[in-house]
Structures are given as C-alpha cells and as structure tokens.
Amino acid sequence: SGHTEIGHTEDTYIAVGGAERLRITSTGTVGINESSPLARLHVKNGESNANGYAHDTIVVEDSDHAFLTFLTGTSGSSGINFGDAGDPQRGVIQYDQSNDYMRFITAAGERARITSAGKVLIGSSNHNGSIASGVGSQLQIEGNSYTTSSFTLINNQNSTDPAFINFGKSRAGSAGGTTIVQN
C-alpha cells in the first residue's frame, strides 16, 4: 500500500495502493475503476447516495463548478443530472426502467414526460385518455389555468402570414402517406 504501480500486458493500467484505478485497453477503451470497459469511456463507482443511486460525476470547471452526473439506480431508473456546486440536481433527465418512461425535471419539479407509448405529457405525469371521447392524443398539455394549459405559435416574419396549425387526413395507412380520403 502507499505506492503506485504502472503495469503493461496487452493493456496499460495504473494501480494505487494495490487496487487498479485506471485501464487503457489494447482496443483504446478507457476504464476508471473498471478493468473491462464496455465503452470508449467506462467510469464505475460502487458508492450510493441517499436515494440508492450509484453515481459518478464528471466535473466541468467554470466559475460555478457545473456537474454532469450519470445515475444507475437500484430502484430501476437511470439518468443524467445537471447542476452546480450548490445544487447538483437542478435539471434531470431520467429513464424509469420499471415503468418504461422518460421524464425531464427542472427546479425539483417534473416538467415533461415521454411514455412507453410515445405520448408526450406536459404538466402531468398521467395520460388523460378520457378527454375528447378517449382519443388518446400523442401530445398532452395539462394545467390548472390558461397559463399552464396553453401553447403559443408565433411567426416573427416580416409578412402578412400568421403562424399555422395544419390538420390533415389520409387513407394511406402509414406515416408519410398521401392516399386520398374516401369522401
């Protein structure tokens, strides 16, 4: 213990205190605390935080010490956290493996979710299929006021053209089709 070794077989590695800390394989992959890297850069850390996540942090230094954290959760979720030294989880992109959805969090609140069916939910974590005769839209914006349940289209072009919402119908049966409607 108390020494550093550099070894070379087909791979190059650095061990500190008898434990391997860095490996560069003959194929060019790099492992930090990982002797068999599965990607170009494979960082492994067995420590867990209070939420049961094993975590590794890449620090990008600037005046605020921004953090980028990759999580692998014991609860079946993984994600990327964005933040700074005061709040390393200001923004989160999280994938829930158990329930198969992706969610986007800012300021400690969920702002959007993509469900396993590909539905985009803003303002709610549950798809509301009972509105509009159960149509089950792909985009849902839900709120408790006009400011939280509205969307805006703005065209700042120097012309008379407004922003448009286009509705279309085809009998093609597949995306991108243009088969004429029956009636």
C-alpha positions as a Markdown table, in Angstrom:
| # | Residue | x | y | z |
|---|---|---|---|---|
| 1 | Ser | 0.0 | 0.0 | 0.0 |
| 2 | Gly | 1.0 | 3.6 | -0.3 |
| 3 | His | 2.6 | 3.2 | -3.8 |
| 4 | Thr | 1.6 | 3.5 | -7.4 |
| 5 | Glu | 2.3 | 0.8 | -10.0 |
| 6 | Ile | 2.0 | 1.1 | -13.7 |
| 7 | Gly | 1.7 | -2.3 | -15.5 |
| 8 | His | 1.6 | -3.3 | -19.1 |
| 9 | Thr | 0.4 | -6.6 | -20.6 |
| 10 | Glu | -1.8 | -6.1 | -23.6 |
| 11 | Asp | -3.5 | -3.3 | -21.6 |
| 12 | Thr | -1.9 | -0.5 | -19.7 |
| 13 | Tyr | -3.2 | 0.1 | -16.1 |
| 14 | Ile | -2.5 | 2.1 | -13.1 |
| 15 | Ala | -3.0 | 0.7 | -9.6 |
| 16 | Val | -2.8 | 2.7 | -6.4 |
| 17 | Gly | -2.5 | 1.0 | -3.0 |
| 18 | Gly | -2.8 | -2.4 | -4.7 |
| 19 | Ala | -6.1 | -1.6 | -6.4 |
| 20 | Glu | -6.5 | -0.9 | -10.1 |
| 21 | Arg | -7.8 | 2.6 | -10.8 |
| 22 | Leu | -7.3 | 3.2 | -14.5 |
| 23 | Arg | -7.0 | 0.9 | -17.5 |
| 24 | Ile | -6.4 | 1.6 | -21.2 |
| 25 | Thr | -7.1 | -1.5 | -23.2 |
| 26 | Ser | -5.3 | -2.6 | -26.4 |
| 27 | Thr | -8.5 | -1.5 | -28.3 |
| 28 | Gly | -8.4 | 2.0 | -26.9 |
| 29 | Thr | -11.2 | 1.8 | -24.4 |
| 30 | Val | -10.6 | 3.5 | -21.0 |
| 31 | Gly | -11.9 | 2.2 | -17.7 |
| 32 | Ile | -11.8 | 4.2 | -14.5 |
| 33 | Asn | -12.3 | 1.7 | -11.6 |
| 34 | Glu | -13.3 | -0.8 | -14.3 |
| 35 | Ser | -10.9 | -3.4 | -15.7 |
| 36 | Ser | -13.1 | -4.4 | -18.6 |
| 37 | Pro | -14.5 | -1.2 | -20.1 |
| 38 | Leu | -17.7 | -1.7 | -22.1 |
| 39 | Ala | -17.4 | 1.7 | -24.0 |
| 40 | Arg | -14.8 | 4.2 | -25.0 |
| 41 | Leu | -15.0 | 5.6 | -21.5 |
| 42 | His | -16.4 | 3.5 | -18.7 |
| 43 | Val | -16.5 | 5.0 | -15.2 |
| 44 | Lys | -17.6 | 2.8 | -12.3 |
| 45 | Asn | -18.3 | 3.8 | -8.7 |
| 46 | Gly | -19.9 | 1.5 | -6.2 |
| 47 | Glu | -20.8 | 4.2 | -3.7 |
| 48 | Ser | -24.5 | 5.1 | -3.3 |
| 49 | Asn | -26.3 | 8.3 | -2.4 |
| 50 | Ala | -29.3 | 8.7 | -0.1 |
| 51 | Asn | -31.7 | 7.7 | -3.0 |
| 52 | Gly | -30.0 | 4.4 | -3.5 |
| 53 | Tyr | -28.2 | 5.5 | -6.7 |
| 54 | Ala | -24.7 | 4.5 | -7.6 |
| 55 | His | -23.2 | 7.7 | -9.1 |
| 56 | Asp | -20.2 | 9.0 | -10.9 |
| 57 | Thr | -19.6 | 12.7 | -11.6 |
| 58 | Ile | -17.8 | 14.4 | -14.3 |
| 59 | Val | -16.9 | 18.0 | -13.2 |
| 60 | Val | -16.7 | 20.7 | -15.9 |
| 61 | Glu | -15.0 | 23.5 | -14.1 |
| 62 | Asp | -16.1 | 27.1 | -14.6 |
| 63 | Ser | -16.9 | 29.8 | -12.0 |
| 64 | Asp | -19.8 | 27.8 | -10.7 |
| 65 | His | -18.3 | 24.2 | -10.9 |
| 66 | Ala | -21.0 | 22.7 | -13.1 |
| 67 | Phe | -21.6 | 19.0 | -12.6 |
| 68 | Leu | -22.8 | 16.3 | -15.0 |
| 69 | Thr | -23.9 | 13.1 | -13.2 |
| 70 | Phe | -24.8 | 9.7 | -14.7 |
| 71 | Leu | -27.0 | 7.6 | -12.4 |
| 72 | Thr | -27.7 | 3.9 | -12.3 |
| 73 | Gly | -30.4 | 3.4 | -9.7 |
| 74 | Thr | -31.2 | 0.4 | -7.6 |
| 75 | Ser | -34.8 | 1.3 | -8.0 |
| 76 | Gly | -34.8 | 0.7 | -11.7 |
| 77 | Ser | -34.1 | 4.1 | -13.0 |
| 78 | Ser | -31.1 | 5.9 | -14.5 |
| 79 | Gly | -30.4 | 9.4 | -15.7 |
| 80 | Ile | -28.3 | 12.4 | -16.2 |
| 81 | Asn | -28.2 | 15.3 | -13.7 |
| 82 | Phe | -27.2 | 18.8 | -14.5 |
| 83 | Gly | -26.4 | 21.4 | -11.8 |
| 84 | Asp | -23.8 | 23.3 | -10.0 |
| 85 | Ala | -21.9 | 23.0 | -6.7 |
| 86 | Gly | -24.9 | 24.5 | -4.7 |
| 87 | Asp | -27.5 | 22.2 | -6.3 |
| 88 | Pro | -26.1 | 19.3 | -8.4 |
| 89 | Gln | -29.6 | 18.2 | -9.4 |
| 90 | Arg | -31.1 | 21.4 | -10.9 |
| 91 | Gly | -32.0 | 19.6 | -14.1 |
| 92 | Val | -32.6 | 15.9 | -14.5 |
| 93 | Ile | -33.3 | 13.6 | -17.5 |
| 94 | Gln | -34.4 | 10.3 | -16.0 |
| 95 | Tyr | -35.4 | 7.0 | -17.5 |
| 96 | Asp | -37.5 | 4.7 | -15.4 |
| 97 | Gln | -36.7 | 1.1 | -16.4 |
| 98 | Ser | -39.5 | -0.4 | -14.4 |
| 99 | Asn | -42.3 | 1.7 | -15.9 |
| 100 | Asp | -40.6 | 2.5 | -19.2 |
| 101 | Tyr | -40.9 | 6.3 | -19.4 |
| 102 | Met | -38.5 | 9.2 | -19.7 |
| 103 | Arg | -39.0 | 12.4 | -17.6 |
| 104 | Phe | -37.5 | 15.8 | -17.6 |
| 105 | Ile | -37.1 | 17.7 | -14.3 |
| 106 | Thr | -36.1 | 21.3 | -13.6 |
| 107 | Ala | -36.1 | 23.2 | -10.3 |
| 108 | Ala | -37.1 | 19.9 | -8.5 |
| 109 | Gly | -40.3 | 19.5 | -10.5 |
| 110 | Glu | -41.2 | 17.2 | -13.4 |
| 111 | Arg | -41.9 | 19.4 | -16.5 |
| 112 | Ala | -42.4 | 16.8 | -19.2 |
| 113 | Arg | -42.6 | 13.0 | -19.7 |
| 114 | Ile | -42.5 | 10.7 | -22.7 |
| 115 | Thr | -44.4 | 7.5 | -22.0 |
| 116 | Ser | -43.6 | 4.0 | -23.3 |
| 117 | Ala | -46.4 | 4.5 | -25.9 |
| 118 | Gly | -44.5 | 7.7 | -27.2 |
| 119 | Lys | -47.0 | 10.1 | -25.7 |
| 120 | Val | -45.6 | 13.5 | -24.7 |
| 121 | Leu | -47.1 | 14.8 | -21.4 |
| 122 | Ile | -46.5 | 18.4 | -20.2 |
| 123 | Gly | -47.9 | 19.4 | -16.8 |
| 124 | Ser | -49.0 | 15.9 | -15.9 |
| 125 | Ser | -47.4 | 12.5 | -15.3 |
| 126 | Asn | -50.5 | 10.6 | -16.3 |
| 127 | His | -52.0 | 10.4 | -19.8 |
| 128 | Asn | -55.6 | 11.6 | -19.7 |
| 129 | Gly | -57.4 | 9.3 | -22.2 |
| 130 | Ser | -60.9 | 10.2 | -21.1 |
| 131 | Ile | -60.8 | 13.7 | -22.6 |
| 132 | Ala | -62.1 | 14.1 | -26.2 |
| 133 | Ser | -64.0 | 10.8 | -26.3 |
| 134 | Gly | -60.9 | 8.8 | -25.4 |
| 135 | Val | -58.9 | 9.8 | -28.4 |
| 136 | Gly | -55.7 | 9.5 | -26.5 |
| 137 | Ser | -53.6 | 12.2 | -28.2 |
| 138 | Gln | -49.8 | 12.0 | -28.6 |
| 139 | Leu | -49.3 | 15.4 | -27.1 |
| 140 | Gln | -51.0 | 16.4 | -23.9 |
| 141 | Ile | -50.6 | 19.8 | -22.2 |
| 142 | Glu | -52.5 | 19.9 | -18.9 |
| 143 | Gly | -52.7 | 22.5 | -16.2 |
| 144 | Asn | -54.9 | 24.4 | -13.7 |
| 145 | Ser | -55.1 | 27.7 | -15.5 |
| 146 | Tyr | -54.9 | 29.1 | -19.0 |
| 147 | Thr | -51.2 | 29.9 | -18.5 |
| 148 | Thr | -50.3 | 26.3 | -17.6 |
| 149 | Ser | -52.5 | 24.6 | -20.1 |
| 150 | Ser | -51.9 | 26.6 | -23.3 |
| 151 | Phe | -49.4 | 26.7 | -26.1 |
| 152 | Thr | -48.4 | 29.5 | -28.4 |
| 153 | Leu | -47.3 | 29.7 | -32.1 |
| 154 | Ile | -45.6 | 32.9 | -33.1 |
| 155 | Asn | -44.4 | 33.9 | -36.6 |
| 156 | Asn | -42.0 | 36.9 | -36.4 |
| 157 | Gln | -41.6 | 37.1 | -40.2 |
| 158 | Asn | -41.9 | 40.5 | -41.9 |
| 159 | Ser | -45.0 | 39.5 | -43.9 |
| 160 | Thr | -48.8 | 39.1 | -43.5 |
| 161 | Asp | -48.5 | 35.3 | -42.9 |
| 162 | Pro | -49.6 | 34.1 | -39.4 |
| 163 | Ala | -48.4 | 31.0 | -37.6 |
| 164 | Phe | -50.5 | 28.0 | -38.7 |
| 165 | Ile | -51.9 | 24.9 | -37.2 |
| 166 | Asn | -52.5 | 22.3 | -40.0 |
| 167 | Phe | -54.9 | 19.4 | -39.8 |
| 168 | Gly | -54.7 | 16.6 | -42.4 |
| 169 | Lys | -56.2 | 13.3 | -43.2 |
| 170 | Ser | -55.1 | 10.5 | -45.5 |
| 171 | Arg | -56.1 | 6.9 | -46.0 |
| 172 | Ala | -52.6 | 5.7 | -46.7 |
| 173 | Gly | -52.3 | 3.6 | -43.5 |
| 174 | Ser | -48.7 | 4.6 | -42.9 |
| 175 | Ala | -46.7 | 7.7 | -41.9 |
| 176 | Gly | -45.9 | 10.0 | -44.8 |
| 177 | Gly | -48.8 | 8.6 | -47.0 |
| 178 | Thr | -50.9 | 10.8 | -49.2 |
| 179 | Thr | -53.8 | 8.5 | -50.3 |
| 180 | Ile | -57.0 | 10.5 | -50.9 |
| 181 | Val | -59.8 | 10.2 | -48.4 |
| 182 | Gln | -62.9 | 8.2 | -49.4 |
| 183 | Asn | -65.4 | 11.1 | -49.0 |
